[in-house]
Structure formats: C-alpha cells, structure tokens
Amino acid sequence: MPRAAHAHPRLRELFPTVSHGALYLSRCIRYPRPHDVGALFRRSGGGFMEIRQSDGTVLGEPDTVEEAVALIVANLPEGCGPAIDGSVEDR
C-alpha cells in the first residue's frame, strides 16, 4: 500500500503512517492530525476498505491497491496540498 500511494504525485506530498496493516495519510506531520484523508485497510477476504476517520464515512471497498489509491485521490479534502510541519491547529 505505501508503495502504491507513493507512486501517485498528490499522495506523495502527504505524511504517511503505517500501523497494524493500515495506511494513513495526513496533511499534518504533528499531532493532533485532522484524519480527513481516507485511511486504507485490508479486508480479511481480500481487497480493501477506505474510511475517512474524521467523520466515519466509508469511501469504498476497492478490490485492488491501484483502485484504492485512485479512491483516496478522488476523495482528498478541498484545497489539500503538501503536508505541513504542524498540527491541525496550524492549518
């Protein structure tokens, strides 16, 4: 998942975190983070689930990592740019 996300120029600008097999991307590198970029989780039966944690919205359940990356990009927040060296309060 991290390699696939890194291959996309818009996602390469975000701050990645991998934990427990999930990929999280953020517009901030310090805590607290906004959690408004889709997080990617593997499904036990195959494929992925993408959730925007800031509001709990399930953005989709793509089958391939390429589809998952495209879904993250399609759901980036308005005005999403490179990650800042700060927290959600600094945006």
Secondary structure as UniProt FT lines:
FT   HELIX           2..6
FT   HELIX           9..12
FT   STRAND          15..19
FT   TURN            20..21
FT   STRAND          22..26
FT   STRAND          39..42
FT   TURN            44..45
FT   STRAND          48..52
FT   TURN            53..56
FT   STRAND          57..60
FT   HELIX           65..74
FT   TURN            78..79
FT   HELIX           88..90
//
